[in-house]
Protein backbone atom coordinates (compact mmCIF):
# COMPACT_ATOMS: atom_id res chain seq x y z
CA UNK A 1 0.00 0.00 0.00
CA UNK A 2 1.37 3.37 -1.00
CA UNK A 3 1.44 6.15 1.49
CA UNK A 4 0.00 9.41 0.25
CA UNK A 5 2.54 11.99 -0.79
CA UNK A 6 3.10 14.45 2.00
CA UNK A 7 2.42 18.06 1.09
CA UNK A 8 5.61 20.04 0.71
CA UNK A 9 6.05 22.97 3.04
CA UNK A 10 5.88 26.32 1.27
CA UNK A 11 9.14 27.78 0.10
CA UNK A 12 10.59 30.28 2.53
CA UNK A 13 10.41 33.99 1.82
CA UNK A 14 13.22 35.56 -0.17
CA UNK A 15 14.44 37.28 2.97
CA UNK A 16 14.66 33.94 4.76
CA UNK A 17 16.74 32.31 2.02
CA UNK A 18 19.32 35.06 1.73
CA UNK A 19 21.85 32.85 3.53
CA UNK A 20 24.15 30.93 1.18
CA UNK A 21 23.48 27.67 3.07
CA UNK A 22 19.80 27.54 2.13
CA UNK A 23 18.44 24.71 -0.02
CA UNK A 24 15.75 25.59 -2.56
CA UNK A 25 13.21 23.62 -4.54
CA UNK A 26 12.61 24.21 -8.25
CA UNK A 27 9.67 26.42 -7.30
CA UNK A 28 11.88 28.32 -4.86
CA UNK A 29 14.53 28.98 -7.51
CA UNK A 30 11.86 30.10 -9.98
CA UNK A 31 10.44 32.50 -7.37
CA UNK A 32 13.89 33.80 -6.46
CA UNK A 33 14.88 34.37 -10.11
CA UNK A 34 11.36 35.56 -10.97
CA UNK A 35 11.12 33.18 -13.89
CA UNK A 36 8.96 30.24 -14.90
CA UNK A 37 9.66 26.80 -13.49
CA UNK A 38 10.33 25.51 -17.03
CA UNK A 39 13.17 28.04 -17.32
CA UNK A 40 14.79 26.48 -14.25
CA UNK A 41 14.58 23.03 -15.89
CA UNK A 42 16.11 24.46 -19.09
CA UNK A 43 19.01 25.93 -17.07
CA UNK A 44 19.58 22.51 -15.47
CA UNK A 45 19.59 20.72 -18.86
CA UNK A 46 22.03 23.26 -20.31
CA UNK A 47 24.34 22.86 -17.25
CA UNK A 48 24.08 26.55 -16.43
CA UNK A 49 22.54 25.86 -13.02
CA UNK A 50 23.85 23.14 -10.71
CA UNK A 51 21.34 21.10 -8.76
CA UNK A 52 20.94 17.67 -7.24
CA UNK A 53 18.07 15.25 -7.00
CA UNK A 54 16.38 13.87 -3.95
CA UNK A 55 14.15 11.16 -5.33
CA UNK A 56 12.59 12.68 -8.41
CA UNK A 57 12.77 16.29 -7.20
CA UNK A 58 15.59 18.75 -7.79
CA UNK A 59 17.16 20.77 -5.01
CA UNK A 60 19.56 23.70 -5.31
CA UNK A 61 21.94 25.31 -2.87
CA UNK A 62 21.62 29.07 -2.60
CA UNK A 63 25.35 29.31 -3.35
CA UNK A 64 24.77 27.52 -6.71
CA UNK A 65 21.97 29.96 -7.56
CA UNK A 66 24.15 32.93 -6.62
CA UNK A 67 27.00 31.53 -8.78
CA UNK A 68 24.58 31.25 -11.70
CA UNK A 69 23.52 34.88 -11.23
CA UNK A 70 27.14 36.06 -11.04
CA UNK A 71 28.10 34.18 -14.22
CA UNK A 72 25.02 35.50 -16.03
CA UNK A 73 25.86 39.08 -15.02
CA UNK A 74 29.49 38.67 -16.11
CA UNK A 75 28.40 37.22 -19.45
CA UNK A 76 25.93 40.04 -20.01
CA UNK A 77 28.56 42.66 -19.16
CA UNK A 78 31.05 41.07 -21.56
CA UNK A 79 28.45 41.03 -24.34
CA UNK A 80 27.73 44.71 -23.77
CA UNK A 81 31.44 45.61 -23.85
CA UNK A 82 31.87 43.74 -27.14
CA UNK A 83 28.77 45.18 -28.79
CA UNK A 84 29.60 47.56 -31.68
CA UNK A 85 27.29 50.28 -30.29
CA UNK A 86 29.00 50.27 -26.88
CA UNK A 87 30.79 53.55 -26.16
CA UNK A 88 34.00 53.43 -24.18
C-alpha positions as CSV (number, residue, x, y, z in Angstrom):
1,X,0.0,0.0,0.0
2,X,1.4,3.4,-1.0
3,X,1.4,6.1,1.5
4,X,0.0,9.4,0.3
5,X,2.5,12.0,-0.8
6,X,3.1,14.4,2.0
7,X,2.4,18.1,1.1
8,X,5.6,20.0,0.7
9,X,6.0,23.0,3.0
10,X,5.9,26.3,1.3
11,X,9.1,27.8,0.1
12,X,10.6,30.3,2.5
13,X,10.4,34.0,1.8
14,X,13.2,35.6,-0.2
15,X,14.4,37.3,3.0
16,X,14.7,33.9,4.8
17,X,16.7,32.3,2.0
18,X,19.3,35.1,1.7
19,X,21.8,32.8,3.5
20,X,24.2,30.9,1.2
21,X,23.5,27.7,3.1
22,X,19.8,27.5,2.1
23,X,18.4,24.7,0.0
24,X,15.7,25.6,-2.6
25,X,13.2,23.6,-4.5
26,X,12.6,24.2,-8.2
27,X,9.7,26.4,-7.3
28,X,11.9,28.3,-4.9
29,X,14.5,29.0,-7.5
30,X,11.9,30.1,-10.0
31,X,10.4,32.5,-7.4
32,X,13.9,33.8,-6.5
33,X,14.9,34.4,-10.1
34,X,11.4,35.6,-11.0
35,X,11.1,33.2,-13.9
36,X,9.0,30.2,-14.9
37,X,9.7,26.8,-13.5
38,X,10.3,25.5,-17.0
39,X,13.2,28.0,-17.3
40,X,14.8,26.5,-14.3
41,X,14.6,23.0,-15.9
42,X,16.1,24.5,-19.1
43,X,19.0,25.9,-17.1
44,X,19.6,22.5,-15.5
45,X,19.6,20.7,-18.9
46,X,22.0,23.3,-20.3
47,X,24.3,22.9,-17.3
48,X,24.1,26.6,-16.4
49,X,22.5,25.9,-13.0
50,X,23.8,23.1,-10.7
51,X,21.3,21.1,-8.8
52,X,20.9,17.7,-7.2
53,X,18.1,15.3,-7.0
54,X,16.4,13.9,-4.0
55,X,14.1,11.2,-5.3
56,X,12.6,12.7,-8.4
57,X,12.8,16.3,-7.2
58,X,15.6,18.8,-7.8
59,X,17.2,20.8,-5.0
60,X,19.6,23.7,-5.3
61,X,21.9,25.3,-2.9
62,X,21.6,29.1,-2.6
63,X,25.3,29.3,-3.4
64,X,24.8,27.5,-6.7
65,X,22.0,30.0,-7.6
66,X,24.2,32.9,-6.6
67,X,27.0,31.5,-8.8
68,X,24.6,31.3,-11.7
69,X,23.5,34.9,-11.2
70,X,27.1,36.1,-11.0
71,X,28.1,34.2,-14.2
72,X,25.0,35.5,-16.0
73,X,25.9,39.1,-15.0
74,X,29.5,38.7,-16.1
75,X,28.4,37.2,-19.4
76,X,25.9,40.0,-20.0
77,X,28.6,42.7,-19.2
78,X,31.1,41.1,-21.6
79,X,28.5,41.0,-24.3
80,X,27.7,44.7,-23.8
81,X,31.4,45.6,-23.9
82,X,31.9,43.7,-27.1
83,X,28.8,45.2,-28.8
84,X,29.6,47.6,-31.7
85,X,27.3,50.3,-30.3
86,X,29.0,50.3,-26.9
87,X,30.8,53.5,-26.2
88,X,34.0,53.4,-24.2
